Amino acid sequence: MTQVDFYLNVDDKLLFACRITAQAVAKKLPVLIYTAGAGEAAAVDGLLWSTQPLNFIPHCAPADRLAPETPVIIAHQPHDFHHQQVLVNLQVEWPPFFSRFERLVEIVSNDEADKAAARTRWKFYKDRGYPVQSHDMSRK
C-alpha cells in the first residue's frame, strides 16, 4: 500500500520537490515528479539542472527513449510510467495512478487555496485506508 507523506508550509514547492527528489535519488530510488502543467515541468527541469547543492540530477520526460534508465521522470499528464517507487505530486488533484507507487509525496505551500486542495487530497487518501503522515516544514 502506498505511503502518503504531506509536507506542509513549504515556502518554495518546486525547490522543495527538487530537494526531496535529490534525497530519493541518493538512496537509489527512482522518482516521478508529476507537475501541474508544461510550464511547471520546464521550471522543475531547470531547477534539476542548476539547484545547489543538488547540482545536476539526471531526468527526462516519460516518452524519452532513456526514461526506463533515468532516475527522475518529469510529467504533467498520465503515461505508462516505468518508475513506481516515489511519486512527487505537484498537481491540485490526486494522481489517478498514485497507488502504483510505494511512496507519494504531497507538497503544500502556505497559500490558502493550496491548503484547501491538500485537505481534500488528505481526506481522499485517508478515506481509502492509505497511511498518511504530515511533516510541518515551518518548524524546520
N, CA, C and O atoms as CSV, one atom per row, in Angstrom:
chain,resi,resn,atom,element,x,y,z
A,1,MET,N,N,0.844,-1.184,0.000
A,1,MET,CA,C,0.000,0.000,0.000
A,1,MET,C,C,0.889,1.247,0.000
A,1,MET,O,O,1.921,1.286,0.670
A,2,THR,N,N,0.489,2.228,-0.733
A,2,THR,CA,C,1.256,3.464,-0.877
A,2,THR,C,C,1.304,4.248,0.431
A,2,THR,O,O,0.268,4.494,1.049
A,3,GLN,N,N,2.500,4.637,0.850
A,3,GLN,CA,C,2.687,5.538,1.993
A,3,GLN,C,C,2.569,6.968,1.471
A,3,GLN,O,O,3.250,7.343,0.516
A,4,VAL,N,N,1.699,7.769,2.103
A,4,VAL,CA,C,1.478,9.150,1.671
A,4,VAL,C,C,2.068,10.095,2.712
A,4,VAL,O,O,1.725,10.023,3.893
A,5,ASP,N,N,2.960,10.984,2.264
A,5,ASP,CA,C,3.581,11.978,3.141
A,5,ASP,C,C,3.248,13.374,2.648
A,5,ASP,O,O,3.540,13.729,1.505
A,6,PHE,N,N,2.630,14.168,3.526
A,6,PHE,CA,C,2.333,15.568,3.232
A,6,PHE,C,C,3.389,16.440,3.896
A,6,PHE,O,O,3.607,16.346,5.104
A,7,TYR,N,N,4.036,17.277,3.118
A,7,TYR,CA,C,4.992,18.261,3.627
A,7,TYR,C,C,4.289,19.606,3.597
A,7,TYR,O,O,3.988,20.139,2.529
A,8,LEU,N,N,4.028,20.151,4.783
A,8,LEU,CA,C,3.193,21.340,4.932
A,8,LEU,C,C,4.017,22.604,5.143
A,8,LEU,O,O,5.150,22.554,5.622
A,9,ASN,N,N,3.426,23.736,4.777
A,9,ASN,CA,C,4.029,25.063,4.995
A,9,ASN,C,C,5.379,25.210,4.298
A,9,ASN,O,O,6.336,25.734,4.868
A,10,VAL,N,N,5.434,24.746,3.077
A,10,VAL,CA,C,6.656,24.815,2.275
A,10,VAL,C,C,6.702,26.166,1.567
A,10,VAL,O,O,5.730,26.573,0.930
A,11,ASP,N,N,7.832,26.855,1.680
A,11,ASP,CA,C,7.975,28.177,1.066
A,11,ASP,C,C,8.043,28.113,-0.458
A,11,ASP,O,O,7.376,28.896,-1.134
A,12,ASP,N,N,8.817,27.216,-0.997
A,12,ASP,CA,C,9.023,27.103,-2.443
A,12,ASP,C,C,8.793,25.648,-2.844
A,12,ASP,O,O,9.668,24.799,-2.671
A,13,LYS,N,N,7.604,25.371,-3.382
A,13,LYS,CA,C,7.228,23.989,-3.683
A,13,LYS,C,C,8.152,23.322,-4.698
A,13,LYS,O,O,8.513,22.156,-4.539
A,14,LEU,N,N,8.532,24.052,-5.728
A,14,LEU,CA,C,9.364,23.440,-6.768
A,14,LEU,C,C,10.760,23.124,-6.248
A,14,LEU,O,O,11.304,22.053,-6.516
A,15,LEU,N,N,11.331,24.056,-5.507
A,15,LEU,CA,C,12.654,23.817,-4.930
A,15,LEU,C,C,12.599,22.657,-3.934
A,15,LEU,O,O,13.498,21.816,-3.905
A,16,PHE,N,N,11.548,22.616,-3.125
A,16,PHE,CA,C,11.393,21.523,-2.169
A,16,PHE,C,C,11.235,20.190,-2.900
A,16,PHE,O,O,11.799,19.181,-2.475
A,17,ALA,N,N,10.478,20.180,-3.989
A,17,ALA,CA,C,10.322,18.958,-4.783
A,17,ALA,C,C,11.677,18.471,-5.286
A,17,ALA,O,O,11.947,17.270,-5.298
A,18,CYS,N,N,12.522,19.405,-5.699
A,18,CYS,CA,C,13.862,19.034,-6.175
A,18,CYS,C,C,14.714,18.483,-5.037
A,18,CYS,O,O,15.492,17.551,-5.242
A,19,ARG,N,N,14.577,19.042,-3.858
A,19,ARG,CA,C,15.355,18.545,-2.711
A,19,ARG,C,C,14.913,17.143,-2.299
A,19,ARG,O,O,15.746,16.277,-2.033
A,20,ILE,N,N,13.603,16.924,-2.246
A,20,ILE,CA,C,13.078,15.586,-1.931
A,20,ILE,C,C,13.546,14.588,-2.991
A,20,ILE,O,O,13.924,13.459,-2.678
A,21,THR,N,N,13.513,15.021,-4.232
A,21,THR,CA,C,13.959,14.175,-5.336
A,21,THR,C,C,15.432,13.820,-5.187
A,21,THR,O,O,15.815,12.666,-5.375
A,22,ALA,N,N,16.253,14.797,-4.854
A,22,ALA,CA,C,17.691,14.547,-4.670
A,22,ALA,C,C,17.925,13.530,-3.558
A,22,ALA,O,O,18.790,12.663,-3.682
A,23,GLN,N,N,17.158,13.630,-2.472
A,23,GLN,CA,C,17.300,12.675,-1.376
A,23,GLN,C,C,16.937,11.263,-1.832
A,23,GLN,O,O,17.630,10.300,-1.504
A,24,ALA,N,N,15.856,11.147,-2.584
A,24,ALA,CA,C,15.437,9.827,-3.070
A,24,ALA,C,C,16.463,9.246,-4.039
A,24,ALA,O,O,16.800,8.065,-3.958
A,25,VAL,N,N,16.957,10.075,-4.952
A,25,VAL,CA,C,17.949,9.604,-5.928
A,25,VAL,C,C,19.228,9.163,-5.215
A,25,VAL,O,O,19.860,8.187,-5.620
A,26,ALA,N,N,19.610,9.875,-4.161
A,26,ALA,CA,C,20.793,9.487,-3.387
A,26,ALA,C,C,20.614,8.103,-2.759
A,26,ALA,O,O,21.592,7.397,-2.514
A,27,LYS,N,N,19.364,7.721,-2.502
A,27,LYS,CA,C,19.053,6.396,-1.958
A,27,LYS,C,C,18.764,5.380,-3.062
A,27,LYS,O,O,18.319,4.265,-2.792
A,28,LYS,N,N,19.020,5.780,-4.305
A,28,LYS,CA,C,18.813,4.916,-5.478
A,28,LYS,C,C,17.341,4.593,-5.722
A,28,LYS,O,O,17.013,3.529,-6.245
A,29,LEU,N,N,16.454,5.519,-5.340
A,29,LEU,CA,C,15.029,5.345,-5.578
A,29,LEU,C,C,14.607,6.180,-6.782
A,29,LEU,O,O,14.827,7.392,-6.785
A,30,PRO,N,N,14.009,5.574,-7.800
A,30,PRO,CA,C,13.532,6.351,-8.935
A,30,PRO,C,C,12.335,7.210,-8.543
A,30,PRO,O,O,11.532,6.832,-7.690
A,31,VAL,N,N,12.232,8.379,-9.185
A,31,VAL,CA,C,11.224,9.377,-8.825
A,31,VAL,C,C,10.459,9.822,-10.065
A,31,VAL,O,O,11.037,10.016,-11.134
A,32,LEU,N,N,9.155,9.979,-9.901
A,32,LEU,CA,C,8.328,10.649,-10.893
A,32,LEU,C,C,7.854,11.953,-10.268
A,32,LEU,O,O,7.216,11.939,-9.216
A,33,ILE,N,N,8.160,13.079,-10.906
A,33,ILE,CA,C,7.645,14.378,-10.472
A,33,ILE,C,C,6.465,14.698,-11.381
A,33,ILE,O,O,6.629,14.874,-12.588
A,34,TYR,N,N,5.277,14.772,-10.792
A,34,TYR,CA,C,4.035,14.987,-11.539
A,34,TYR,C,C,3.619,16.440,-11.380
A,34,TYR,O,O,3.086,16.833,-10.342
A,35,THR,N,N,3.864,17.236,-12.414
A,35,THR,CA,C,3.670,18.681,-12.340
A,35,THR,C,C,2.271,19.098,-12.791
A,35,THR,O,O,1.514,18.305,-13.351
A,36,ALA,N,N,1.953,20.369,-12.529
A,36,ALA,CA,C,0.638,20.911,-12.855
A,36,ALA,C,C,0.493,21.305,-14.322
A,36,ALA,O,O,-0.608,21.640,-14.759
A,37,GLY,N,N,1.564,21.273,-15.079
A,37,GLY,CA,C,1.483,21.620,-16.493
A,37,GLY,C,C,2.858,21.681,-17.116
A,37,GLY,O,O,3.872,21.467,-16.451
A,38,ALA,N,N,2.878,21.978,-18.410
A,38,ALA,CA,C,4.146,22.014,-19.148
A,38,ALA,C,C,5.077,23.103,-18.623
A,38,ALA,O,O,6.289,22.900,-18.557
A,39,GLY,N,N,4.522,24.259,-18.248
A,39,GLY,CA,C,5.356,25.344,-17.721
A,39,GLY,C,C,6.035,24.964,-16.420
A,39,GLY,O,O,7.218,25.242,-16.222
A,40,GLU,N,N,5.285,24.330,-15.538
A,40,GLU,CA,C,5.860,23.888,-14.268
A,40,GLU,C,C,6.883,22.774,-14.502
A,40,GLU,O,O,7.903,22.716,-13.816
A,41,ALA,N,N,6.616,21.897,-15.460
A,41,ALA,CA,C,7.582,20.842,-15.793
A,41,ALA,C,C,8.891,21.456,-16.276
A,41,ALA,O,O,9.969,20.987,-15.912
A,42,ALA,N,N,8.801,22.502,-17.094
A,42,ALA,CA,C,10.008,23.183,-17.580
A,42,ALA,C,C,10.764,23.848,-16.433
A,42,ALA,O,O,11.995,23.846,-16.414
A,43,ALA,N,N,10.027,24.418,-15.478
A,43,ALA,CA,C,10.671,25.051,-14.321
A,43,ALA,C,C,11.408,24.011,-13.476
A,43,ALA,O,O,12.536,24.250,-13.046
A,44,VAL,N,N,10.781,22.870,-13.238
A,44,VAL,CA,C,11.430,21.795,-12.480
A,44,VAL,C,C,12.654,21.286,-13.243
A,44,VAL,O,O,13.697,21.024,-12.645
A,45,ASP,N,N,12.523,21.149,-14.548
A,45,ASP,CA,C,13.652,20.738,-15.382
A,45,ASP,C,C,14.836,21.675,-15.168
A,45,ASP,O,O,15.963,21.219,-14.975
A,46,GLY,N,N,14.587,22.972,-15.200
A,46,GLY,CA,C,15.662,23.946,-14.989
A,46,GLY,C,C,16.281,23.844,-13.611
A,46,GLY,O,O,17.501,23.933,-13.466
A,47,LEU,N,N,15.448,23.658,-12.596
A,47,LEU,CA,C,15.966,23.535,-11.230
A,47,LEU,C,C,16.826,22.282,-11.064
A,47,LEU,O,O,17.848,22.313,-10.380
A,48,LEU,N,N,16.414,21.192,-11.684
A,48,LEU,CA,C,17.199,19.961,-11.564
A,48,LEU,C,C,18.555,20.072,-12.254
A,48,LEU,O,O,19.466,19.300,-11.958
A,49,TRP,N,N,18.693,21.018,-13.163
A,49,TRP,CA,C,19.985,21.268,-13.812
A,49,TRP,C,C,20.884,22.158,-12.973
A,49,TRP,O,O,22.108,22.086,-13.085
A,50,SER,N,N,20.287,23.001,-12.129
A,50,SER,CA,C,21.087,24.092,-11.573
A,50,SER,C,C,21.056,24.287,-10.069
A,50,SER,O,O,21.909,24.995,-9.535
A,51,THR,N,N,20.126,23.698,-9.379
A,51,THR,CA,C,19.961,23.998,-7.962
A,51,THR,C,C,21.133,23.483,-7.130
A,51,THR,O,O,21.474,22.301,-7.184
A,52,GLN,N,N,21.735,24.366,-6.374
A,52,GLN,CA,C,22.805,23.991,-5.451
A,52,GLN,C,C,22.168,23.688,-4.102
A,52,GLN,O,O,21.178,24.347,-3.784
A,53,PRO,N,N,22.626,22.774,-3.295
A,53,PRO,CA,C,23.810,21.950,-3.540
A,53,PRO,C,C,23.504,20.685,-4.332
A,53,PRO,O,O,24.307,19.752,-4.342
A,54,LEU,N,N,22.372,20.644,-4.983
A,54,LEU,CA,C,21.971,19.425,-5.680
A,54,LEU,C,C,22.830,19.124,-6.900
A,54,LEU,O,O,23.092,17.962,-7.213
A,55,ASN,N,N,23.270,20.180,-7.591
A,55,ASN,CA,C,23.936,20.012,-8.875
A,55,ASN,C,C,22.975,19.318,-9.839
A,55,ASN,O,O,21.761,19.348,-9.637
A,56,PHE,N,N,23.500,18.711,-10.857
A,56,PHE,CA,C,22.644,18.084,-11.865
A,56,PHE,C,C,22.093,16.752,-11.376
A,56,PHE,O,O,22.818,15.918,-10.834
A,57,ILE,N,N,20.792,16.573,-11.583
A,57,ILE,CA,C,20.143,15.291,-11.312
A,57,ILE,C,C,19.604,14.785,-12.650
A,57,ILE,O,O,18.789,15.469,-13.269
A,58,PRO,N,N,20.032,13.612,-13.113
A,58,PRO,CA,C,19.559,13.100,-14.404
A,58,PRO,C,C,18.039,12.961,-14.423
A,58,PRO,O,O,17.442,12.400,-13.504
A,59,HIS,N,N,17.427,13.477,-15.480
A,59,HIS,CA,C,15.979,13.441,-15.596
A,59,HIS,C,C,15.581,13.557,-17.061
A,59,HIS,O,O,16.377,13.968,-17.905
A,60,CYS,N,N,14.334,13.188,-17.347
A,60,CYS,CA,C,13.811,13.313,-18.704
A,60,CYS,C,C,12.290,13.220,-18.659
A,60,CYS,O,O,11.695,13.058,-17.594
A,61,ALA,N,N,11.678,13.324,-19.825
A,61,ALA,CA,C,10.232,13.163,-19.963
A,61,ALA,C,C,9.903,11.675,-20.105
A,61,ALA,O,O,10.774,10.881,-20.464
A,62,PRO,N,N,8.665,11.295,-19.829
A,62,PRO,CA,C,8.319,9.869,-19.881
A,62,PRO,C,C,8.445,9.241,-21.265
A,62,PRO,O,O,8.687,8.038,-21.370
A,63,ALA,N,N,8.287,10.025,-22.325
A,63,ALA,CA,C,8.364,9.473,-23.681
A,63,ALA,C,C,9.799,9.347,-24.190
A,63,ALA,O,O,10.033,8.765,-25.249
A,64,ASP,N,N,10.751,9.884,-23.446
A,64,ASP,CA,C,12.154,9.815,-23.861
A,64,ASP,C,C,12.603,8.354,-23.908
A,64,ASP,O,O,12.217,7.558,-23.052
A,65,ARG,N,N,13.414,8.004,-24.901
A,65,ARG,CA,C,13.871,6.612,-25.023
A,65,ARG,C,C,14.720,6.179,-23.832
A,65,ARG,O,O,14.853,4.983,-23.574
A,66,LEU,N,N,15.299,7.142,-23.099
A,66,LEU,CA,C,16.121,6.817,-21.931
A,66,LEU,C,C,15.316,6.766,-20.624
A,66,LEU,O,O,15.884,6.522,-19.559
A,67,ALA,N,N,14.021,6.991,-20.698
A,67,ALA,CA,C,13.193,7.036,-19.486
A,67,ALA,C,C,13.339,5.801,-18.593
A,67,ALA,O,O,13.422,5.956,-17.374
A,68,PRO,N,N,13.374,4.591,-19.138
A,68,PRO,CA,C,13.491,3.430,-18.250
A,68,PRO,C,C,14.775,3.402,-17.421
A,68,PRO,O,O,14.805,2.803,-16.346
A,69,GLU,N,N,15.839,4.049,-17.917
A,69,GLU,CA,C,17.118,4.041,-17.200
A,69,GLU,C,C,17.393,5.332,-16.443
A,69,GLU,O,O,18.406,5.435,-15.752
A,70,THR,N,N,16.517,6.311,-16.561
A,70,THR,CA,C,16.746,7.625,-15.958
A,70,THR,C,C,16.107,7.666,-14.574
A,70,THR,O,O,14.956,7.257,-14.427
A,71,PRO,N,N,16.823,8.149,-13.548
A,71,PRO,CA,C,16.292,8.097,-12.183
A,71,PRO,C,C,15.110,9.022,-11.914
A,71,PRO,O,O,14.336,8.773,-10.989
A,72,VAL,N,N,14.955,10.091,-12.711
A,72,VAL,CA,C,13.870,11.042,-12.467
A,72,VAL,C,C,13.116,11.304,-13.767
A,72,VAL,O,O,13.708,11.609,-14.803
A,73,ILE,N,N,11.804,11.177,-13.683
A,73,ILE,CA,C,10.921,11.484,-14.803
A,73,ILE,C,C,10.070,12.684,-14.396
A,73,ILE,O,O,9.568,12.747,-13.274
A,74,ILE,N,N,9.914,13.632,-15.315
A,74,ILE,CA,C,9.051,14.791,-15.086
A,74,ILE,C,C,7.889,14.690,-16.064
A,74,ILE,O,O,8.097,14.603,-17.274
A,75,ALA,N,N,6.663,14.701,-15.539
A,75,ALA,CA,C,5.480,14.576,-16.391
A,75,ALA,C,C,4.366,15.474,-15.874
A,75,ALA,O,O,4.344,15.846,-14.701
A,76,HIS,N,N,3.445,15.816,-16.762
A,76,HIS,CA,C,2.273,16.583,-16.339
A,76,HIS,C,C,0.980,15.943,-16.840
A,76,HIS,O,O,-0.102,16.510,-16.681
A,77,GLN,N,N,1.097,14.764,-17.444
A,77,GLN,CA,C,-0.061,14.002,-17.896
A,77,GLN,C,C,0.170,12.527,-17.568
A,77,GLN,O,O,1.313,12.075,-17.496
A,78,PRO,N,N,-0.926,11.774,-17.368
A,78,PRO,CA,C,-0.757,10.336,-17.136
A,78,PRO,C,C,-0.043,9.679,-18.317
A,78,PRO,O,O,-0.209,10.092,-19.465
A,79,HIS,N,N,0.730,8.681,-18.027
A,79,HIS,CA,C,1.546,7.997,-19.030
A,79,HIS,C,C,1.814,6.595,-18.502
A,79,HIS,O,O,1.523,6.305,-17.342
A,80,ASP,N,N,2.349,5.747,-19.317
A,80,ASP,CA,C,2.747,4.414,-18.860
A,80,ASP,C,C,4.137,4.534,-18.236
A,80,ASP,O,O,5.146,4.262,-18.887
A,81,PHE,N,N,4.176,4.942,-16.971
A,81,PHE,CA,C,5.436,5.233,-16.293
A,81,PHE,C,C,6.174,3.957,-15.910
A,81,PHE,O,O,5.568,2.977,-15.476
A,82,HIS,N,N,7.485,3.987,-16.077
A,82,HIS,CA,C,8.328,2.863,-15.666
A,82,HIS,C,C,8.617,2.924,-14.170
A,82,HIS,O,O,8.758,1.888,-13.519
A,83,HIS,N,N,8.703,4.126,-13.628
A,83,HIS,CA,C,9.052,4.311,-12.214
A,83,HIS,C,C,7.838,4.018,-11.334
A,83,HIS,O,O,6.715,4.405,-11.655
A,84,GLN,N,N,8.082,3.331,-10.223
A,84,GLN,CA,C,6.993,3.033,-9.306
A,84,GLN,C,C,7.442,3.102,-7.853
A,84,GLN,O,O,6.835,2.476,-6.984
A,85,GLN,N,N,8.492,3.853,-7.589
A,85,GLN,CA,C,8.995,3.968,-6.223
A,85,GLN,C,C,8.432,5.213,-5.535
A,85,GLN,O,O,7.635,5.106,-4.604
A,86,VAL,N,N,8.852,6.396,-5.999
A,86,VAL,CA,C,8.466,7.657,-5.352
A,86,VAL,C,C,7.753,8.543,-6.367
A,86,VAL,O,O,8.253,8.781,-7.467
A,87,LEU,N,N,6.584,9.023,-5.980
A,87,LEU,CA,C,5.806,9.955,-6.792
A,87,LEU,C,C,5.715,11.272,-6.036
A,87,LEU,O,O,5.213,11.309,-4.912
A,88,VAL,N,N,6.194,12.352,-6.640
A,88,VAL,CA,C,6.086,13.694,-6.062
A,88,VAL,C,C,4.964,14.395,-6.814
A,88,VAL,O,O,5.092,14.678,-8.005
A,89,ASN,N,N,3.864,14.674,-6.119
A,89,ASN,CA,C,2.698,15.281,-6.762
A,89,ASN,C,C,2.690,16.789,-6.568
A,89,ASN,O,O,2.685,17.278,-5.438
A,90,LEU,N,N,2.689,17.525,-7.678
A,90,LEU,CA,C,2.574,18.982,-7.631
A,90,LEU,C,C,1.241,19.450,-8.213
A,90,LEU,O,O,1.012,20.651,-8.354
A,91,GLN,N,N,0.371,18.516,-8.547
A,91,GLN,CA,C,-0.933,18.878,-9.092
A,91,GLN,C,C,-1.932,19.134,-7.965
A,91,GLN,O,O,-1.715,18.731,-6.822
A,92,VAL,N,N,-3.021,19.806,-8.303
A,92,VAL,CA,C,-4.066,20.124,-7.324
A,92,VAL,C,C,-4.852,18.866,-6.945
A,92,VAL,O,O,-5.267,18.713,-5.797
A,93,GLU,N,N,-5.049,17.985,-7.896
A,93,GLU,CA,C,-5.797,16.746,-7.672
A,93,GLU,C,C,-4.845,15.602,-7.333
A,93,GLU,O,O,-3.637,15.702,-7.553
A,94,TRP,N,N,-5.397,14.521,-6.797
A,94,TRP,CA,C,-4.588,13.335,-6.562
A,94,TRP,C,C,-4.322,12.671,-7.913
A,94,TRP,O,O,-5.196,12.648,-8.779
A,95,PRO,N,N,-3.136,12.142,-8.089
A,95,PRO,CA,C,-2.813,11.471,-9.352
A,95,PRO,C,C,-3.618,10.170,-9.460
A,95,PRO,O,O,-3.621,9.383,-8.514
A,96,PRO,N,N,-4.292,9.926,-10.569
A,96,PRO,CA,C,-5.141,8.737,-10.676
A,96,PRO,C,C,-4.373,7.420,-10.585
A,96,PRO,O,O,-4.975,6.373,-10.348
A,97,PHE,N,N,-3.080,7.458,-10.767
A,97,PHE,CA,C,-2.247,6.255,-10.787
A,97,PHE,C,C,-1.374,6.130,-9.541
A,97,PHE,O,O,-0.475,5.289,-9.518
A,98,PHE,N,N,-1.605,6.938,-8.503
A,98,PHE,CA,C,-0.699,7.008,-7.347
A,98,PHE,C,C,-0.509,5.669,-6.650
A,98,PHE,O,O,0.558,5.411,-6.092
A,99,SER,N,N,-1.518,4.819,-6.672
A,99,SER,CA,C,-1.438,3.562,-5.916
A,99,SER,C,C,-0.429,2.573,-6.505
A,99,SER,O,O,-0.142,1.551,-5.881
A,100,ARG,N,N,0.111,2.853,-7.686
A,100,ARG,CA,C,1.165,2.001,-8.259
A,100,ARG,C,C,2.523,2.288,-7.625
A,100,ARG,O,O,3.480,1.547,-7.845
A,101,PHE,N,N,2.607,3.358,-6.841
A,101,PHE,CA,C,3.877,3.783,-6.256
A,101,PHE,C,C,3.969,3.358,-4.797
A,101,PHE,O,O,2.956,3.229,-4.110
A,102,GLU,N,N,5.196,3.141,-4.334
A,102,GLU,CA,C,5.421,2.792,-2.936
A,102,GLU,C,C,5.228,3.996,-2.024
A,102,GLU,O,O,4.753,3.859,-0.897
A,103,ARG,N,N,5.598,5.179,-2.517
A,103,ARG,CA,C,5.507,6.386,-1.692
A,103,ARG,C,C,4.995,7.541,-2.536
A,103,ARG,O,O,5.404,7.719,-3.684
A,104,LEU,N,N,4.096,8.322,-1.953
A,104,LEU,CA,C,3.564,9.531,-2.579
A,104,LEU,C,C,3.930,10.717,-1.706
A,104,LEU,O,O,3.651,10.723,-0.507
A,105,VAL,N,N,4.555,11.721,-2.308
A,105,VAL,CA,C,4.926,12.947,-1.606
A,105,VAL,C,C,3.993,14.056,-2.072
A,105,VAL,O,O,3.919,14.354,-3.264
A,106,GLU,N,N,3.285,14.662,-1.133
A,106,GLU,CA,C,2.412,15.804,-1.398
A,106,GLU,C,C,3.064,17.026,-0.766
A,106,GLU,O,O,3.386,17.011,0.422
A,107,ILE,N,N,3.260,18.080,-1.544
A,107,ILE,CA,C,3.927,19.291,-1.066
A,107,ILE,C,C,2.903,20.413,-1.022
A,107,ILE,O,O,2.243,20.707,-2.019
A,108,VAL,N,N,2.777,21.043,0.155
A,108,VAL,CA,C,1.736,22.047,0.376
A,108,VAL,C,C,2.377,23.355,0.818
A,108,VAL,O,O,3.164,23.383,1.764
A,109,SER,N,N,2.037,24.432,0.129
A,109,SER,CA,C,2.580,25.755,0.463
A,109,SER,C,C,1.751,26.414,1.565
A,109,SER,O,O,0.888,25.777,2.169
A,110,ASN,N,N,2.018,27.676,1.817
A,110,ASN,CA,C,1.264,28.457,2.802
A,110,ASN,C,C,0.014,29.086,2.201
A,110,ASN,O,O,-0.777,29.693,2.924
A,111,ASP,N,N,-0.175,28.953,0.911
A,111,ASP,CA,C,-1.317,29.524,0.210
A,111,ASP,C,C,-2.610,28.827,0.656
A,111,ASP,O,O,-2.668,27.599,0.716
A,112,GLU,N,N,-3.635,29.611,0.964
A,112,GLU,CA,C,-4.884,29.037,1.483
A,112,GLU,C,C,-5.561,28.113,0.472
A,112,GLU,O,O,-6.107,27.078,0.856
A,113,ALA,N,N,-5.535,28.465,-0.799
A,113,ALA,CA,C,-6.137,27.599,-1.820
A,113,ALA,C,C,-5.376,26.273,-1.910
A,113,ALA,O,O,-5.982,25.214,-2.077
A,114,ASP,N,N,-4.066,26.337,-1.801
A,114,ASP,CA,C,-3.246,25.127,-1.832
A,114,ASP,C,C,-3.547,24.251,-0.615
A,114,ASP,O,O,-3.638,23.029,-0.727
A,115,LYS,N,N,-3.700,24.887,0.545
A,115,LYS,CA,C,-4.033,24.132,1.761
A,115,LYS,C,C,-5.398,23.460,1.639
A,115,LYS,O,O,-5.564,22.309,2.043
A,116,ALA,N,N,-6.378,24.178,1.082
A,116,ALA,CA,C,-7.721,23.612,0.922
A,116,ALA,C,C,-7.693,22.400,-0.013
A,116,ALA,O,O,-8.322,21.380,0.271
A,117,ALA,N,N,-6.971,22.511,-1.114
A,117,ALA,CA,C,-6.852,21.382,-2.042
A,117,ALA,C,C,-6.147,20.206,-1.368
A,117,ALA,O,O,-6.512,19.051,-1.586
A,118,ALA,N,N,-5.142,20.502,-0.554
A,118,ALA,CA,C,-4.410,19.447,0.158
A,118,ALA,C,C,-5.315,18.735,1.159
A,118,ALA,O,O,-5.223,17.518,1.321
A,119,ARG,N,N,-6.184,19.483,1.828
A,119,ARG,CA,C,-7.118,18.851,2.765
A,119,ARG,C,C,-8.032,17.859,2.027
A,119,ARG,O,O,-8.332,16.781,2.542
A,120,THR,N,N,-8.463,18.232,0.832
A,120,THR,CA,C,-9.301,17.338,0.025
A,120,THR,C,C,-8.537,16.071,-0.346
A,120,THR,O,O,-9.079,14.969,-0.266
A,121,ARG,N,N,-7.286,16.228,-0.748
A,121,ARG,CA,C,-6.469,15.059,-1.091
A,121,ARG,C,C,-6.235,14.187,0.142
A,121,ARG,O,O,-6.342,12.962,0.074
A,122,TRP,N,N,-5.911,14.833,1.277
A,122,TRP,CA,C,-5.690,14.101,2.536
A,122,TRP,C,C,-6.904,13.226,2.834
A,122,TRP,O,O,-6.759,12.035,3.109
A,123,LYS,N,N,-8.099,13.812,2.782
A,123,LYS,CA,C,-9.329,13.077,3.071
A,123,LYS,C,C,-9.512,11.921,2.082
A,123,LYS,O,O,-9.894,10.818,2.474
A,124,PHE,N,N,-9.243,12.175,0.824
A,124,PHE,CA,C,-9.348,11.131,-0.202
A,124,PHE,C,C,-8.479,9.925,0.164
A,124,PHE,O,O,-8.950,8.787,0.137
A,125,TYR,N,N,-7.223,10.172,0.504
A,125,TYR,CA,C,-6.306,9.075,0.836
A,125,TYR,C,C,-6.740,8.367,2.122
A,125,TYR,O,O,-6.782,7.137,2.171
A,126,LYS,N,N,-7.062,9.139,3.155
A,126,LYS,CA,C,-7.461,8.551,4.448
A,126,LYS,C,C,-8.727,7.718,4.301
A,126,LYS,O,O,-8.819,6.623,4.855
A,127,ASP,N,N,-9.710,8.235,3.555
A,127,ASP,CA,C,-10.971,7.514,3.374
A,127,ASP,C,C,-10.777,6.173,2.681
A,127,ASP,O,O,-11.615,5.279,2.808
A,128,ARG,N,N,-9.695,6.031,1.962
A,128,ARG,CA,C,-9.413,4.789,1.251
A,128,ARG,C,C,-8.410,3.907,1.993
A,128,ARG,O,O,-7.971,2.883,1.471
A,129,GLY,N,N,-8.053,4.307,3.208
A,129,GLY,CA,C,-7.217,3.478,4.066
A,129,GLY,C,C,-5.720,3.593,3.867
A,129,GLY,O,O,-4.964,2.786,4.408
A,130,TYR,N,N,-5.275,4.580,3.102
A,130,TYR,CA,C,-3.831,4.747,2.899
A,130,TYR,C,C,-3.194,5.361,4.136
A,130,TYR,O,O,-3.781,6.254,4.748
A,131,PRO,N,N,-2.002,4.901,4.518
A,131,PRO,CA,C,-1.301,5.519,5.647
A,131,PRO,C,C,-0.815,6.917,5.245
A,131,PRO,O,O,-0.094,7.080,4.261
A,132,VAL,N,N,-1.229,7.918,6.029
A,132,VAL,CA,C,-0.908,9.313,5.721
A,132,VAL,C,C,-0.182,9.935,6.905
A,132,VAL,O,O,-0.608,9.789,8.051
A,133,GLN,N,N,0.922,10.634,6.621
A,133,GLN,CA,C,1.669,11.354,7.653
A,133,GLN,C,C,1.857,12.793,7.207
A,133,GLN,O,O,1.899,13.093,6.014
A,134,SER,N,N,1.971,13.683,8.199
A,134,SER,CA,C,2.253,15.086,7.880
A,134,SER,C,C,3.592,15.487,8.486
A,134,SER,O,O,4.010,14.970,9.522
A,135,HIS,N,N,4.248,16.421,7.810
A,135,HIS,CA,C,5.543,16.949,8.236
A,135,HIS,C,C,5.460,18.469,8.099
A,135,HIS,O,O,5.389,18.989,6.985
A,136,ASP,N,N,5.469,19.176,9.220
A,136,ASP,CA,C,5.363,20.636,9.197
A,136,ASP,C,C,6.739,21.236,8.951
A,136,ASP,O,O,7.606,21.197,9.824
A,137,MET,N,N,6.934,21.782,7.780
A,137,MET,CA,C,8.239,22.310,7.401
A,137,MET,C,C,8.490,23.709,7.960
A,137,MET,O,O,9.606,24.215,7.848
A,138,SER,N,N,7.487,24.343,8.557
A,138,SER,CA,C,7.706,25.652,9.187
A,138,SER,C,C,8.532,25.509,10.458
A,138,SER,O,O,9.099,26.488,10.942
A,139,ARG,N,N,8.602,24.313,10.995
A,139,ARG,CA,C,9.372,24.050,12.218
A,139,ARG,C,C,10.787,23.588,11.916
A,139,ARG,O,O,11.543,23.272,12.834
A,140,LYS,N,N,11.150,23.546,10.656
A,140,LYS,CA,C,12.470,23.022,10.286
A,140,LYS,C,C,13.363,24.124,9.803
A,140,LYS,O,O,14.515,23.874,9.448
